[in-house]
């Protein structure tokens, strides 16, 4: 089993890096984990809608280049399906029957390009709040770990 987390933008904060490293270490007993950071496009202040679309498109191309046809792709999107930790764990079960690689995508400050959302097998959301995409990486890593622990019947989830 392989888990990839693809994210747009560089993670700078040490406390977030440390937290993510801890969950990647914990996840390593279930899967080989790969973290992929992609360059984000600079967004000018007061960018036009067309400029935003171009930025999303460039970031989207970088994301899609990291995917294979056989990957089961989860795109984090605020408009995605609201999912509980238990629901995420159940979704893992179904996804693992289709693919040996689960890919989770976190977009940049503008979100994800429509073509990335279209490629995704699942659009998921952890709520209607907006989180900084750097913090979302930590939340996602913990939830992936929690999902695997639920599958195992571990008391971690309680």
C-alpha positions, 0 to 999 in steps of 0.5 A: 500500500502506498499513500501520497500527499500532494500539496501546492506550496512550501511548508515553512513552519517547523511545528507543522513539519514536526507534526506531519513527520510524526504522523508519517512515521506512524503511518509507515506501519500501514503504508509507504508514505510519500510527501510531494510539495509542488511549487505554487504560482505567485498570485498578484494582489487584486488578480483578475479572474482570468489570472486566477484561472491561469494560476490554477491551470498551471498548478493543476498541470503540475498536480496531474503530472504526479498522478498515474491512471491507477491512483485512487485520488482524493481531492480536498475541496471545501465543496466536497463531500463532508466526511467523518473519520469513520466515513474516511476509513470506510472510503479507504476500504473501497479505494484499496479494492481499486488501487494500491496507491491512495493519493490526497491532494491539497491545492494552493491558496486558490484551491484546485483547478477544475481538471484536478477535481474532475480527475479525483475519484472523491472530493472530500471536505473536513468542514466548511471552514477554510484552513491555511493549506499548510495546516491542512497538511497536518490535519490530513496526515492525522486523519489518514492515520486515524482512518487506518487506526479505525480500520484496525479497531484501535482505541486511538480513535476513541 
